[in-house]
Amino acid sequence: MLLTPLTKKENVIPLDQVASVRRYVAAASAPATRKAYTSDWRQFELWCVEQSLEPLPATPAMVATYVADQADAGKKVSTLERALVAISRAHQLAFTKDDPTKHQVVKETMKGIRRHLCTTQKKARPLLFESLKTVVAAMQHNQLREIRDIAILCLGFMTGLRRSELVALDVDDLRFDRRGMTVHVRRSKGDQVGEGRDVVVFRGSGKTCPVAAVEAWLAAAVIRTGPVFVGVDRLGRARHGKRLTDQVVRLVVKERARAAGLDEEQLSGHSLRAGLATQAA
C-alpha cells in the first residue's frame, strides 16, 4: 500500500522518517493480514486499470461500482467487506483527504448487496470427541503419515489451537512431564504483539491421548529440533525442517474423516477447534 510524504503548509516530513512510519505501520498487522489486504488492493488496482481509472484517490462512485461488479461476479460479502478495508487503509496511508469507503453511496450499495445475496458465512461443523475416536480408530497406526495425522488431530482437538498455531509449533515449544505436556504458543491471532501463552495438555487414555500421539510422532519421525509437524514423502520418510502449512491441517481433517466413513463436506481445519468448544459447552 502507498505512503507518501505528509505536507502541511510549507513543512514537509523527510522521506527517511516516512519510511520509518511505513515500517511500523506494516508491523502493526500480522503477516497474513497484510498479505490479504495487499492482494485485495491489487485486485482493485487491476479493476481500475481495466476501467481506465486512477485507483488513488478513488471516488465513492468508483468504489460502489467495484463492489457491485465483484458481487455480480460471485464474490462473498465477507470478501467485499475485506476489500473495503484494504481500500480504506490504502487511502489513509496515502494521507488522502477523504475515505471513499465511508461515503453513504458505498454503505447503501453494500447494504443492498447483503440483502440481495442473503449470504451467510458457512460455519465449520465441529468434530466432536466421539467422531475423533472414530477417525483415529480407522487408521492403522503403523505408517508414518498416519502417525503424524493422529498427532495433528488429537493435539488440535485437545488444545483448541488454530491451524496456523498448530503448524507453527517447534519442538522447543513442547515441555513434557509425567502428567502431560505444556505447549507454548508463541504468537496467535489474538496476540499480535507476540507475548505468547502456555496451554497445558494432560495425558489421557486410549488412542486419542494427545501427549502419547505427539510423542509417538516425534519418535517415529526422529524429530528432535525444528518444526513439530513436517511433510512425509512418498517413501514414508519425514521431510525434516519442511513445516506443514495450515491448509494441510484442513486436508488431514477432511481426508481422515472421509476414510472413517464420516461426512467431510462441512468439516475443515477449524472443526477441531470448534469441536473442543462445542464439547466443553
Solvent accessible surface area in square Angstrom, and as a share of the most:
residue,aa,sasa,rsa
1,M,67,0.30
2,L,83,0.41
3,L,14,0.07
4,T,60,0.35
5,P,54,0.34
6,L,68,0.34
7,T,87,0.51
8,K,144,0.61
9,K,170,0.72
10,E,145,0.65
11,N,101,0.52
12,V,89,0.51
13,I,65,0.33
14,P,66,0.42
15,L,127,0.63
16,D,102,0.53
17,Q,99,0.44
18,V,6,0.04
19,A,30,0.24
20,S,34,0.22
21,V,70,0.40
22,R,110,0.40
23,R,148,0.54
24,Y,163,0.62
25,V,42,0.24
26,A,41,0.32
27,A,75,0.58
28,A,77,0.60
29,S,20,0.13
30,A,20,0.15
31,P,88,0.55
32,A,78,0.61
33,T,50,0.29
34,R,81,0.30
35,K,157,0.66
36,A,24,0.18
37,Y,36,0.14
38,T,41,0.24
39,S,45,0.29
40,D,5,0.03
41,W,9,0.03
42,R,149,0.54
43,Q,73,0.33
44,F,0,0.00
45,E,53,0.24
46,L,114,0.57
47,W,20,0.07
48,C,0,0.00
49,V,105,0.60
50,E,131,0.59
51,Q,88,0.39
52,S,105,0.68
53,L,68,0.34
54,E,130,0.58
55,P,24,0.15
56,L,35,0.18
57,P,90,0.57
58,A,9,0.07
59,T,67,0.39
60,P,38,0.24
61,A,66,0.51
62,M,22,0.10
63,V,0,0.00
64,A,10,0.08
65,T,74,0.43
66,Y,6,0.02
67,V,0,0.00
68,A,37,0.29
69,D,62,0.32
70,Q,26,0.12
71,A,12,0.09
72,D,128,0.66
73,A,78,0.60
74,G,60,0.58
75,K,67,0.28
76,K,111,0.47
77,V,16,0.09
78,S,40,0.26
79,T,42,0.24
80,L,2,0.01
81,E,66,0.30
82,R,101,0.37
83,A,7,0.05
84,L,24,0.12
85,V,65,0.37
86,A,0,0.00
87,I,1,0.00
88,S,8,0.05
89,R,64,0.23
90,A,0,0.00
91,H,1,0.01
92,Q,104,0.46
93,L,37,0.18
94,A,11,0.08
95,F,92,0.38
96,T,38,0.22
97,K,194,0.82
98,D,102,0.53
99,D,32,0.17
100,P,4,0.03
101,T,13,0.08
102,K,124,0.52
103,H,92,0.41
104,Q,105,0.47
105,V,63,0.36
106,V,1,0.01
107,K,106,0.45
108,E,88,0.39
109,T,32,0.19
110,M,4,0.02
111,K,108,0.46
112,G,39,0.37
113,I,16,0.08
114,R,101,0.37
115,R,178,0.65
116,H,152,0.68
117,L,64,0.32
118,C,103,0.62
119,T,58,0.34
120,T,116,0.67
121,Q,114,0.51
122,K,188,0.79
123,K,174,0.74
124,A,25,0.19
125,R,95,0.35
126,P,40,0.25
127,L,5,0.03
128,L,70,0.35
129,F,56,0.24
130,E,113,0.51
131,S,31,0.20
132,L,0,0.00
133,K,81,0.34
134,T,61,0.35
135,V,2,0.01
136,V,1,0.00
137,A,65,0.51
138,A,49,0.38
139,M,11,0.05
140,Q,124,0.55
141,H,60,0.27
142,N,113,0.58
143,Q,109,0.49
144,L,27,0.13
145,R,89,0.33
146,E,18,0.08
147,I,29,0.15
148,R,7,0.03
149,D,0,0.00
150,I,9,0.05
151,A,0,0.00
152,I,1,0.00
153,L,1,0.00
154,C,0,0.00
155,L,0,0.00
156,G,1,0.01
157,F,5,0.02
158,M,63,0.28
159,T,14,0.08
160,G,7,0.07
161,L,5,0.03
162,R,69,0.25
163,R,66,0.24
164,S,61,0.39
165,E,4,0.02
166,L,2,0.01
167,V,11,0.06
168,A,45,0.35
169,L,3,0.02
170,D,27,0.14
171,V,25,0.14
172,D,125,0.65
173,D,10,0.05
174,L,14,0.07
175,R,132,0.48
176,F,79,0.33
177,D,73,0.38
178,R,205,0.75
179,R,143,0.52
180,G,1,0.01
181,M,3,0.01
182,T,19,0.11
183,V,0,0.00
184,H,56,0.25
185,V,4,0.02
186,R,108,0.39
187,R,124,0.45
188,S,15,0.10
189,K,147,0.62
190,G,73,0.70
191,D,24,0.13
192,Q,71,0.32
193,V,116,0.67
194,G,31,0.30
195,E,143,0.64
196,G,22,0.21
197,R,100,0.37
198,D,78,0.40
199,V,25,0.14
200,V,83,0.47
201,V,7,0.04
202,F,121,0.50
203,R,97,0.35
204,G,47,0.45
205,S,103,0.66
206,G,63,0.61
207,K,126,0.53
208,T,10,0.06
209,C,7,0.04
210,P,4,0.03
211,V,0,0.00
212,A,49,0.38
213,A,9,0.07
214,V,0,0.00
215,E,61,0.27
216,A,50,0.39
217,W,0,0.00
218,L,20,0.10
219,A,76,0.59
220,A,47,0.36
221,A,3,0.03
222,V,78,0.45
223,I,10,0.05
224,R,183,0.67
225,T,108,0.63
226,G,30,0.29
227,P,14,0.09
228,V,0,0.00
229,F,1,0.00
230,V,1,0.00
231,G,11,0.10
232,V,26,0.15
233,D,44,0.23
234,R,245,0.89
235,L,134,0.67
236,G,37,0.35
237,R,145,0.53
238,A,17,0.13
239,R,124,0.45
240,H,106,0.47
241,G,51,0.49
242,K,114,0.48
243,R,99,0.36
244,L,17,0.08
245,T,81,0.47
246,D,45,0.24
247,Q,84,0.37
248,V,37,0.21
249,V,1,0.00
250,R,79,0.29
251,L,91,0.45
252,V,1,0.01
253,V,2,0.01
254,K,40,0.17
255,E,52,0.23
256,R,22,0.08
257,A,1,0.00
258,R,130,0.47
259,A,76,0.59
260,A,20,0.16
261,G,68,0.65
262,L,52,0.26
263,D,93,0.48
264,E,33,0.15
265,E,129,0.58
266,Q,116,0.52
267,L,4,0.02
268,S,27,0.17
269,G,4,0.04
270,H,91,0.40
271,S,0,0.00
272,L,3,0.02
273,R,68,0.25
274,A,17,0.13
275,G,0,0.00
276,L,56,0.28
277,A,64,0.49
278,T,66,0.38
279,Q,93,0.42
280,A,87,0.68
281,A,122,0.95
